[in-house]
Amino acid sequence: MGKVHVLDHPLIQHKLTYIRDKNTGTKEFRELVDEVAMLMAFEITRDLPLQEITTETPVMEATTKVLAGKKIGLIPILRAGLGMVDGMLSLIPAARVGHVGLYRDPESLQPVEYYIKLPSDISERELIVLDPMLATGGSANDAIHSLKKRGAKQIRLMCLIAAPEGVKKIQEEHPDVDVYLAALDEKLDDHGYIVPGLGDAGDRLYGTK
Ligand code: URA
């Protein structure tokens, strides 16, 4: 079963409090999501493999470490996932970015991909799927299925806040996918909002209603 990592660094928790606050306006909300995504990028990359190289310092020749060429792909789920991309790229600037947009057909209940554009070599990349809110887990589940159908082999899911229902869905459907969160909240309400959550992440990021 995929592991759930709650990245409870004090800076992440502090900033998340202001992200949750209903009095935080669009500009500040966007900046805070960006900062938290950057801090989460630091944590989610902790286990990237390193390789040793030889470096000439001004003093002597030393054995040093660099990333072992692991290629990263960031996959924001449209639209709210876009709010996490820049923060991630500030620490992983060479990452490629693929986009997935989907909705459920109201009659067939099947996922419909209305937009999908991915790096050509997704099967060789460690993919990090980005979506701020893991509520029922429906979109993240569908997006991960879409990526696997196209050859993705290594996938992580990174969200700001999850409900236990969403985590359970991903663990059941994708036992190979680890989930990285800033917080695991209590539950979903009758309208599918995470409680206590932060409201609608897309609307708060983009100032829509
Ligand atoms: N999507 C959101 O943006 N917020 C929620 O609480 C649930 C789903």
py3Dmol code that shows the C-alpha trace and the ligand (Angstrom):
import py3Dmol

protein = """\
ATOM      1  CA  MET A   1       0.000   0.000   0.000  1.00  0.00           C
ATOM      2  CA  GLY A   2       1.196   3.523  -0.801  1.00  0.00           C
ATOM      3  CA  LYS A   3       2.487   5.505   2.160  1.00  0.00           C
ATOM      4  CA  VAL A   4       0.995   8.792   3.329  1.00  0.00           C
ATOM      5  CA  HIS A   5       3.592  11.415   4.243  1.00  0.00           C
ATOM      6  CA  VAL A   6       2.304  14.422   6.177  1.00  0.00           C
ATOM      7  CA  LEU A   7       4.974  17.102   5.682  1.00  0.00           C
ATOM      8  CA  ASP A   8       4.470  18.899   8.965  1.00  0.00           C
ATOM      9  CA  HIS A   9       7.459  21.244   8.880  1.00  0.00           C
ATOM     10  CA  PRO A  10       6.641  24.264  11.112  1.00  0.00           C
ATOM     11  CA  LEU A  11       6.886  26.708   8.177  1.00  0.00           C
ATOM     12  CA  ILE A  12       4.459  24.601   6.143  1.00  0.00           C
ATOM     13  CA  GLN A  13       1.996  24.421   9.043  1.00  0.00           C
ATOM     14  CA  HIS A  14       2.278  28.155   9.743  1.00  0.00           C
ATOM     15  CA  LYS A  15       1.643  29.150   6.140  1.00  0.00           C
ATOM     16  CA  LEU A  16      -1.169  26.607   5.796  1.00  0.00           C
ATOM     17  CA  THR A  17      -3.022  28.328   8.642  1.00  0.00           C
ATOM     18  CA  TYR A  18      -3.129  31.568   6.612  1.00  0.00           C
ATOM     19  CA  ILE A  19      -4.088  29.639   3.462  1.00  0.00           C
ATOM     20  CA  ARG A  20      -7.075  28.205   5.365  1.00  0.00           C
ATOM     21  CA  ASP A  21      -8.142  31.602   6.766  1.00  0.00           C
ATOM     22  CA  LYS A  22     -11.205  32.853   4.898  1.00  0.00           C
ATOM     23  CA  ASN A  23      -9.983  36.446   5.283  1.00  0.00           C
ATOM     24  CA  THR A  24      -6.852  35.764   3.215  1.00  0.00           C
ATOM     25  CA  GLY A  25      -7.307  37.459  -0.182  1.00  0.00           C
ATOM     26  CA  THR A  26      -6.453  36.111  -3.632  1.00  0.00           C
ATOM     27  CA  LYS A  27      -2.981  37.664  -3.929  1.00  0.00           C
ATOM     28  CA  GLU A  28      -1.805  36.455  -0.540  1.00  0.00           C
ATOM     29  CA  PHE A  29      -3.467  33.055  -0.999  1.00  0.00           C
ATOM     30  CA  ARG A  30      -1.602  32.550  -4.293  1.00  0.00           C
ATOM     31  CA  GLU A  31       1.716  33.618  -2.753  1.00  0.00           C
ATOM     32  CA  LEU A  32       1.253  31.302   0.218  1.00  0.00           C
ATOM     33  CA  VAL A  33       0.359  28.299  -1.973  1.00  0.00           C
ATOM     34  CA  ASP A  34       3.485  29.044  -3.988  1.00  0.00           C
ATOM     35  CA  GLU A  35       5.637  29.142  -0.837  1.00  0.00           C
ATOM     36  CA  VAL A  36       4.131  25.965   0.613  1.00  0.00           C
ATOM     37  CA  ALA A  37       4.624  24.137  -2.696  1.00  0.00           C
ATOM     38  CA  MET A  38       8.294  25.187  -2.603  1.00  0.00           C
ATOM     39  CA  LEU A  39       8.711  23.923   0.960  1.00  0.00           C
ATOM     40  CA  MET A  40       6.952  20.683   0.034  1.00  0.00           C
ATOM     41  CA  ALA A  41       9.293  20.335  -2.967  1.00  0.00           C
ATOM     42  CA  PHE A  42      12.188  20.380  -0.491  1.00  0.00           C
ATOM     43  CA  GLU A  43      10.613  17.543   1.527  1.00  0.00           C
ATOM     44  CA  ILE A  44       9.349  15.403  -1.372  1.00  0.00           C
ATOM     45  CA  THR A  45      12.821  15.343  -2.960  1.00  0.00           C
ATOM     46  CA  ARG A  46      14.578  14.155   0.208  1.00  0.00           C
ATOM     47  CA  ASP A  47      15.014  10.625  -1.148  1.00  0.00           C
ATOM     48  CA  LEU A  48      16.311  11.499  -4.627  1.00  0.00           C
ATOM     49  CA  PRO A  49      19.338   9.348  -5.419  1.00  0.00           C
ATOM     50  CA  LEU A  50      22.797  10.920  -5.411  1.00  0.00           C
ATOM     51  CA  GLN A  51      26.001   9.937  -7.135  1.00  0.00           C
ATOM     52  CA  GLU A  52      29.579  10.712  -6.208  1.00  0.00           C
ATOM     53  CA  ILE A  53      31.786  12.827  -8.424  1.00  0.00           C
ATOM     54  CA  THR A  54      35.241  14.295  -8.056  1.00  0.00           C
ATOM     55  CA  THR A  55      35.430  18.069  -7.597  1.00  0.00           C
ATOM     56  CA  GLU A  56      38.498  20.305  -7.479  1.00  0.00           C
ATOM     57  CA  THR A  57      37.964  22.756  -4.632  1.00  0.00           C
ATOM     58  CA  PRO A  58      40.471  25.646  -4.268  1.00  0.00           C
ATOM     59  CA  VAL A  59      42.100  23.495  -1.569  1.00  0.00           C
ATOM     60  CA  MET A  60      42.112  19.929  -2.883  1.00  0.00           C
ATOM     61  CA  GLU A  61      40.400  17.273  -4.943  1.00  0.00           C
ATOM     62  CA  ALA A  62      37.302  16.049  -3.082  1.00  0.00           C
ATOM     63  CA  THR A  63      34.649  13.381  -3.503  1.00  0.00           C
ATOM     64  CA  THR A  64      31.305  15.212  -3.631  1.00  0.00           C
ATOM     65  CA  LYS A  65      27.690  14.397  -4.463  1.00  0.00           C
ATOM     66  CA  VAL A  66      25.281  15.472  -7.195  1.00  0.00           C
ATOM     67  CA  LEU A  67      21.790  14.282  -8.108  1.00  0.00           C
ATOM     68  CA  ALA A  68      22.026  11.007  -9.979  1.00  0.00           C
ATOM     69  CA  GLY A  69      20.200  12.327 -13.016  1.00  0.00           C
ATOM     70  CA  LYS A  70      16.734  11.347 -11.872  1.00  0.00           C
ATOM     71  CA  LYS A  71      14.344  13.080 -14.240  1.00  0.00           C
ATOM     72  CA  ILE A  72      11.306  14.725 -12.695  1.00  0.00           C
ATOM     73  CA  GLY A  73       7.958  15.512 -14.299  1.00  0.00           C
ATOM     74  CA  LEU A  74       5.386  17.760 -12.629  1.00  0.00           C
ATOM     75  CA  ILE A  75       1.771  17.048 -13.569  1.00  0.00           C
ATOM     76  CA  PRO A  76      -0.698  19.676 -12.328  1.00  0.00           C
ATOM     77  CA  ILE A  77      -4.351  18.671 -12.543  1.00  0.00           C
ATOM     78  CA  LEU A  78      -6.255  21.602 -14.091  1.00  0.00           C
ATOM     79  CA  ARG A  79      -7.025  24.052 -12.832  1.00  0.00           C
ATOM     80  CA  ALA A  80      -6.093  24.302  -9.144  1.00  0.00           C
ATOM     81  CA  GLY A  81      -2.929  22.213  -9.542  1.00  0.00           C
ATOM     82  CA  LEU A  82      -1.442  25.063 -11.589  1.00  0.00           C
ATOM     83  CA  GLY A  83      -1.095  27.070  -8.382  1.00  0.00           C
ATOM     84  CA  MET A  84       1.554  24.646  -7.124  1.00  0.00           C
ATOM     85  CA  VAL A  85       3.767  24.545 -10.234  1.00  0.00           C
ATOM     86  CA  ASP A  86       5.905  27.666  -9.813  1.00  0.00           C
ATOM     87  CA  GLY A  87       6.786  26.872  -6.202  1.00  0.00           C
ATOM     88  CA  MET A  88       7.924  23.390  -7.226  1.00  0.00           C
ATOM     89  CA  LEU A  89       9.897  24.754 -10.183  1.00  0.00           C
ATOM     90  CA  SER A  90      11.743  27.203  -7.970  1.00  0.00           C
ATOM     91  CA  LEU A  91      13.515  24.214  -6.377  1.00  0.00           C
ATOM     92  CA  ILE A  92      13.388  21.786  -9.327  1.00  0.00           C
ATOM     93  CA  PRO A  93      13.907  24.169 -12.267  1.00  0.00           C
ATOM     94  CA  ALA A  94      14.766  21.483 -14.810  1.00  0.00           C
ATOM     95  CA  ALA A  95      11.542  19.524 -14.266  1.00  0.00           C
ATOM     96  CA  ARG A  96       9.274  19.079 -17.279  1.00  0.00           C
ATOM     97  CA  VAL A  97       5.619  19.996 -16.797  1.00  0.00           C
ATOM     98  CA  GLY A  98       2.699  18.012 -18.212  1.00  0.00           C
ATOM     99  CA  HIS A  99      -0.943  19.062 -17.865  1.00  0.00           C
ATOM    100  CA  VAL A 100      -4.042  16.960 -17.279  1.00  0.00           C
ATOM    101  CA  GLY A 101      -7.595  18.299 -17.425  1.00  0.00           C
ATOM    102  CA  LEU A 102     -10.526  15.968 -16.908  1.00  0.00           C
ATOM    103  CA  TYR A 103     -14.134  15.826 -15.850  1.00  0.00           C
ATOM    104  CA  ARG A 104     -16.667  13.067 -15.255  1.00  0.00           C
ATOM    105  CA  ASP A 105     -19.302  12.630 -17.956  1.00  0.00           C
ATOM    106  CA  PRO A 106     -22.532  13.122 -15.978  1.00  0.00           C
ATOM    107  CA  GLU A 107     -24.317  10.296 -17.819  1.00  0.00           C
ATOM    108  CA  SER A 108     -21.678   7.611 -18.308  1.00  0.00           C
ATOM    109  CA  LEU A 109     -19.745   8.681 -15.167  1.00  0.00           C
ATOM    110  CA  GLN A 110     -16.601   7.911 -17.147  1.00  0.00           C
ATOM    111  CA  PRO A 111     -13.653  10.325 -16.916  1.00  0.00           C
ATOM    112  CA  VAL A 112     -13.266  12.519 -20.007  1.00  0.00           C
ATOM    113  CA  GLU A 113      -9.816  13.993 -20.672  1.00  0.00           C
ATOM    114  CA  TYR A 114     -10.486  17.432 -22.140  1.00  0.00           C
ATOM    115  CA  TYR A 115      -6.794  18.322 -22.148  1.00  0.00           C
ATOM    116  CA  ILE A 116      -3.680  16.223 -21.801  1.00  0.00           C
ATOM    117  CA  LYS A 117      -0.167  17.186 -22.822  1.00  0.00           C
ATOM    118  CA  LEU A 118       2.757  15.273 -21.355  1.00  0.00           C
ATOM    119  CA  PRO A 119       6.542  15.053 -21.726  1.00  0.00           C
ATOM    120  CA  SER A 120       7.323  12.350 -24.325  1.00  0.00           C
ATOM    121  CA  ASP A 121       9.456  10.332 -21.893  1.00  0.00           C
ATOM    122  CA  ILE A 122       7.036  10.014 -18.954  1.00  0.00           C
ATOM    123  CA  SER A 123       7.939   6.337 -18.505  1.00  0.00           C
ATOM    124  CA  GLU A 124      11.491   7.384 -17.523  1.00  0.00           C
ATOM    125  CA  ARG A 125      10.454  10.183 -15.193  1.00  0.00           C
ATOM    126  CA  GLU A 126       9.506  10.338 -11.553  1.00  0.00           C
ATOM    127  CA  LEU A 127       6.141  12.063 -11.889  1.00  0.00           C
ATOM    128  CA  ILE A 128       4.696  14.295  -9.180  1.00  0.00           C
ATOM    129  CA  VAL A 129       0.963  14.842  -9.658  1.00  0.00           C
ATOM    130  CA  LEU A 130      -0.151  18.182  -8.166  1.00  0.00           C
ATOM    131  CA  ASP A 131      -3.630  18.950  -6.872  1.00  0.00           C
ATOM    132  CA  PRO A 132      -4.160  21.122  -3.771  1.00  0.00           C
ATOM    133  CA  MET A 133      -7.247  19.269  -2.505  1.00  0.00           C
ATOM    134  CA  LEU A 134      -7.618  15.487  -2.310  1.00  0.00           C
ATOM    135  CA  ALA A 135     -11.336  15.282  -1.516  1.00  0.00           C
ATOM    136  CA  THR A 136     -13.118  12.173  -2.862  1.00  0.00           C
ATOM    137  CA  GLY A 137      -9.950  11.283  -4.753  1.00  0.00           C
ATOM    138  CA  GLY A 138     -11.916  11.102  -8.028  1.00  0.00           C
ATOM    139  CA  SER A 139      -9.813  13.484 -10.162  1.00  0.00           C
ATOM    140  CA  ALA A 140      -6.463  12.357  -8.789  1.00  0.00           C
ATOM    141  CA  ASN A 141      -7.460   8.733  -9.334  1.00  0.00           C
ATOM    142  CA  ASP A 142      -8.543   9.425 -12.926  1.00  0.00           C
ATOM    143  CA  ALA A 143      -5.415  11.494 -13.641  1.00  0.00           C
ATOM    144  CA  ILE A 144      -3.144   8.735 -12.312  1.00  0.00           C
ATOM    145  CA  HIS A 145      -4.979   6.155 -14.453  1.00  0.00           C
ATOM    146  CA  SER A 146      -4.478   8.438 -17.504  1.00  0.00           C
ATOM    147  CA  LEU A 147      -0.752   8.688 -16.782  1.00  0.00           C
ATOM    148  CA  LYS A 148      -0.348   4.944 -16.263  1.00  0.00           C
ATOM    149  CA  LYS A 149      -2.244   4.250 -19.508  1.00  0.00           C
ATOM    150  CA  ARG A 150       0.414   6.353 -21.260  1.00  0.00           C
ATOM    151  CA  GLY A 151       3.317   4.486 -19.703  1.00  0.00           C
ATOM    152  CA  ALA A 152       4.026   6.272 -16.423  1.00  0.00           C
ATOM    153  CA  LYS A 153       5.805   3.968 -13.967  1.00  0.00           C
ATOM    154  CA  GLN A 154       6.762   6.091 -10.984  1.00  0.00           C
ATOM    155  CA  ILE A 155       4.143   8.447  -9.635  1.00  0.00           C
ATOM    156  CA  ARG A 156       3.805  10.457  -6.427  1.00  0.00           C
ATOM    157  CA  LEU A 157       0.778  12.556  -5.521  1.00  0.00           C
ATOM    158  CA  MET A 158       1.289  15.893  -3.757  1.00  0.00           C
ATOM    159  CA  CYS A 159      -1.634  17.824  -2.241  1.00  0.00           C
ATOM    160  CA  LEU A 160      -1.989  20.564   0.329  1.00  0.00           C
ATOM    161  CA  ILE A 161      -4.930  19.034   2.178  1.00  0.00           C
ATOM    162  CA  ALA A 162      -6.612  15.631   1.984  1.00  0.00           C
ATOM    163  CA  ALA A 163      -9.701  14.025   3.422  1.00  0.00           C
ATOM    164  CA  PRO A 164      -9.358  10.426   4.653  1.00  0.00           C
ATOM    165  CA  GLU A 165     -11.840   9.369   1.920  1.00  0.00           C
ATOM    166  CA  GLY A 166      -9.493  10.609  -0.833  1.00  0.00           C
ATOM    167  CA  VAL A 167      -6.425   9.013   0.692  1.00  0.00           C
ATOM    168  CA  LYS A 168      -8.281   5.680   0.972  1.00  0.00           C
ATOM    169  CA  LYS A 169      -9.324   5.865  -2.693  1.00  0.00           C
ATOM    170  CA  ILE A 170      -5.754   6.421  -3.891  1.00  0.00           C
ATOM    171  CA  GLN A 171      -4.379   3.709  -1.619  1.00  0.00           C
ATOM    172  CA  GLU A 172      -6.958   1.219  -2.896  1.00  0.00           C
ATOM    173  CA  GLU A 173      -6.641   2.079  -6.593  1.00  0.00           C
ATOM    174  CA  HIS A 174      -2.933   2.862  -6.716  1.00  0.00           C
ATOM    175  CA  PRO A 175      -1.010   0.991  -4.031  1.00  0.00           C
ATOM    176  CA  ASP A 176       2.227   1.961  -5.815  1.00  0.00           C
ATOM    177  CA  VAL A 177       1.621   5.712  -5.345  1.00  0.00           C
ATOM    178  CA  ASP A 178       2.821   7.528  -2.215  1.00  0.00           C
ATOM    179  CA  VAL A 179       0.788  10.567  -1.130  1.00  0.00           C
ATOM    180  CA  TYR A 180       2.461  13.746   0.218  1.00  0.00           C
ATOM    181  CA  LEU A 181       0.319  16.211   2.174  1.00  0.00           C
ATOM    182  CA  ALA A 182       0.666  19.355   4.231  1.00  0.00           C
ATOM    183  CA  ALA A 183      -2.343  18.239   6.312  1.00  0.00           C
ATOM    184  CA  LEU A 184      -4.766  15.348   6.647  1.00  0.00           C
ATOM    185  CA  ASP A 185      -8.145  16.821   7.616  1.00  0.00           C
ATOM    186  CA  GLU A 186     -11.183  15.315   9.304  1.00  0.00           C
ATOM    187  CA  LYS A 187     -13.704  14.425   6.588  1.00  0.00           C
ATOM    188  CA  LEU A 188     -15.803  15.572   3.626  1.00  0.00           C
ATOM    189  CA  ASP A 189     -19.035  17.500   4.146  1.00  0.00           C
ATOM    190  CA  ASP A 190     -22.295  16.824   2.254  1.00  0.00           C
ATOM    191  CA  HIS A 191     -21.163  19.085  -0.620  1.00  0.00           C
ATOM    192  CA  GLY A 192     -17.827  17.314  -1.051  1.00  0.00           C
ATOM    193  CA  TYR A 193     -15.791  20.033   0.645  1.00  0.00           C
ATOM    194  CA  ILE A 194     -12.932  19.041   2.915  1.00  0.00           C
ATOM    195  CA  VAL A 195     -13.600  19.903   6.578  1.00  0.00           C
ATOM    196  CA  PRO A 196     -12.136  22.154   7.891  1.00  0.00           C
ATOM    197  CA  GLY A 197     -10.253  22.566   4.592  1.00  0.00           C
ATOM    198  CA  LEU A 198      -9.830  25.916   2.877  1.00  0.00           C
ATOM    199  CA  GLY A 199     -12.905  26.160   0.637  1.00  0.00           C
ATOM    200  CA  ASP A 200     -12.590  25.903  -3.143  1.00  0.00           C
ATOM    201  CA  ALA A 201      -8.880  26.011  -3.956  1.00  0.00           C
ATOM    202  CA  GLY A 202      -9.396  26.987  -7.634  1.00  0.00           C
ATOM    203  CA  ASP A 203     -11.746  29.845  -6.783  1.00  0.00           C
ATOM    204  CA  ARG A 204      -9.456  31.139  -4.063  1.00  0.00           C
ATOM    205  CA  LEU A 205      -6.386  30.948  -6.327  1.00  0.00           C
ATOM    206  CA  TYR A 206      -7.999  32.678  -9.269  1.00  0.00           C
ATOM    207  CA  GLY A 207     -10.541  34.950  -7.571  1.00  0.00           C
ATOM    208  CA  THR A 208     -13.566  33.283  -9.192  1.00  0.00           C
ATOM    209  CA  LYS A 209     -16.813  32.044  -7.682  1.00  0.00           C
TER     210      LYS A 209
END
"""
ligand_1 = """\
8
URA
N -11.944 20.879 -3.984
C -11.679 22.048 -3.357
O -11.173 22.995 -3.954
N -11.970 22.138 -2.030
C -12.511 21.128 -1.321
O -12.737 21.282 -0.120
C -12.794 19.924 -2.010
C -12.503 19.825 -3.331
"""
view = py3Dmol.view(width=600, height=400)
view.addModel(protein, "pdb")
view.setStyle({"model": 0}, {"cartoon": {"style": "trace"}})
view.addModel(ligand_1, "xyz")
view.setStyle({"model": 1}, {"stick": {}})
view.zoomTo()
view.show()
